Amino acid sequence: MPKRKTLERIEKLYRNRVKEARLKALVATQQELAQLTGINRTIINALENNRLFLSSQYALAISEVLRCSLNDLYQKRYDENGKRVGMLE
């Protein structure tokens, strides 16, 4: 399977929890997180609103600054019945 297709399928299975982790770490603003990580604030905004998939590079930088695990930054998606959305084949 082409790399792009695999990434698209993974994006459908997970959402990120950057905002929750940022607030838990008491980093008040996206701008502050951007300054601490070196990631552009507009990218932080897109990540927090799940418009951009959280890449491993961004996840590592954010987890280091917020002192959280990578697992804290990702969440599996579930439907309204509590079943996992999609499955990797």
Secondary structure as GFF3:
##gff-version 3
##sequence-region A 1 89
A	DSSP	alpha_helix	3	13	.	.	.	ID=ss1
A	DSSP	beta_strand	14	16	.	.	.	ID=ss2
A	DSSP	alpha_helix	18	24	.	.	.	ID=ss3
A	DSSP	alpha_helix	30	37	.	.	.	ID=ss4
A	DSSP	alpha_helix	41	48	.	.	.	ID=ss5
A	DSSP	alpha_helix	56	66	.	.	.	ID=ss6
A	DSSP	three_ten_helix	70	73	.	.	.	ID=ss7
A	DSSP	beta_strand	74	76	.	.	.	ID=ss8
###
